[in-house]
């Protein structure tokens, strides 16, 4: 049994776990309706229920763009690691 040297690009497993952690709040927080099912505090006349959902949209967009950027780095690492093993 011969051992192969570790890929030079490094493992991207940690990055993929980070991506999952970044995307999870976008799914889990909107499902926790009792957390934000209230009228106070109001913001510019909007009850908490409405403006919090708008804030969730913005938060989800920022987290998704961040996850996209990290996924590109992880994909590049995976590709370079595969090329290193194939050679």
LOVEX-95864 format. One record per residue (C-alpha): residue number from 0; y, x, z; residue in three letters. Coordinates in Angstrom, 2 decimals. Layout:
N
   rolo         Y         X         Z   kolmar
    NUM         Y         X         Z      ALA
...
//
This chain:
87
   rolo         Y         X         Z   kolmar
      0      0.00      0.00      0.00      UNK
      1      3.29      1.51     -1.05      UNK
      2      6.57      0.43      0.46      UNK
      3      9.52     -0.18     -1.79      UNK
      4     12.91      1.12     -0.71      UNK
      5     15.40     -1.56      0.33      UNK
      6     17.69     -2.78     -2.44      UNK
      7     20.89     -0.78     -2.72      UNK
      8     23.09     -3.87     -3.02      UNK
      9     22.13     -5.06      0.45      UNK
     10     20.73     -8.38      1.47      UNK
     11     22.80    -11.46      0.77      UNK
     12     20.81    -13.69      3.14      UNK
     13     23.60    -13.56      5.72      UNK
     14     26.14    -14.61      3.11      UNK
     15     24.04    -17.62      2.10      UNK
     16     23.76    -18.64      5.76      UNK
     17     27.54    -18.32      6.05      UNK
     18     27.94    -20.55      2.98      UNK
     19     25.74    -23.22      4.58      UNK
     20     27.81    -23.00      7.78      UNK
     21     31.00    -23.40      5.75      UNK
     22     29.73    -26.45      3.88      UNK
     23     28.05    -28.23      6.82      UNK
     24     31.27    -29.50      8.49      UNK
     25     32.27    -31.21      5.24      UNK
     26     29.15    -33.35      5.54      UNK
     27     28.66    -33.68      9.30      UNK
     28     32.21    -34.39     10.53      UNK
     29     32.81    -37.48      8.31      UNK
     30     29.52    -38.91      9.58      UNK
     31     30.76    -38.75     13.19      UNK
     32     32.90    -41.88     12.83      UNK
     33     33.14    -42.65     16.58      UNK
     34     34.97    -39.34     16.97      UNK
     35     37.92    -40.46     14.83      UNK
     36     37.70    -44.28     15.00      UNK
     37     41.00    -44.79     16.83      UNK
     38     44.61    -45.56     16.06      UNK
     39     46.38    -43.03     18.26      UNK
     40     47.91    -40.54     17.71      UNK
     41     49.79    -41.80     14.69      UNK
     42     51.33    -39.38     12.19      UNK
     43     54.27    -40.61     10.07      UNK
     44     53.17    -44.17     10.80      UNK
     45     49.56    -43.60      9.73      UNK
     46     46.87    -44.29     12.34      UNK
     47     44.66    -41.37     13.33      UNK
     48     41.74    -42.85     11.40      UNK
     49     43.57    -42.53      8.08      UNK
     50     45.39    -39.24      8.42      UNK
     51     42.32    -37.55      9.90      UNK
     52     40.34    -38.50      6.81      UNK
     53     43.06    -36.98      4.61      UNK
     54     42.88    -33.84      6.73      UNK
     55     39.10    -33.82      6.23      UNK
     56     39.61    -33.89      2.48      UNK
     57     41.90    -30.86      2.63      UNK
     58     39.57    -29.05      5.05      UNK
     59     36.58    -29.74      2.81      UNK
     60     38.43    -28.43     -0.23      UNK
     61     39.39    -25.20      1.54      UNK
     62     35.87    -24.68      2.90      UNK
     63     34.31    -25.40     -0.50      UNK
     64     36.58    -22.92     -2.31      UNK
     65     35.81    -20.32      0.35      UNK
     66     32.08    -20.97     -0.01      UNK
     67     32.40    -20.64     -3.79      UNK
     68     34.08    -17.25     -3.49      UNK
     69     31.41    -16.02     -1.07      UNK
     70     28.61    -17.38     -3.27      UNK
     71     29.90    -15.31     -6.17      UNK
     72     29.69    -12.19     -4.00      UNK
     73     26.19    -13.16     -2.81      UNK
     74     25.05    -13.81     -6.38      UNK
     75     26.34    -10.42     -7.49      UNK
     76     24.45     -8.76     -4.63      UNK
     77     21.27    -10.65     -5.53      UNK
     78     21.55     -9.63     -9.18      UNK
     79     22.19     -5.99     -8.40      UNK
     80     19.28     -5.97     -5.94      UNK
     81     16.98     -7.48     -8.58      UNK
     82     18.06     -4.93    -11.15      UNK
     83     17.41     -2.14     -8.66      UNK
     84     13.86     -3.39     -8.01      UNK
     85     13.06     -3.84    -11.72      UNK
     86     13.96     -0.26    -12.61      UNK
//
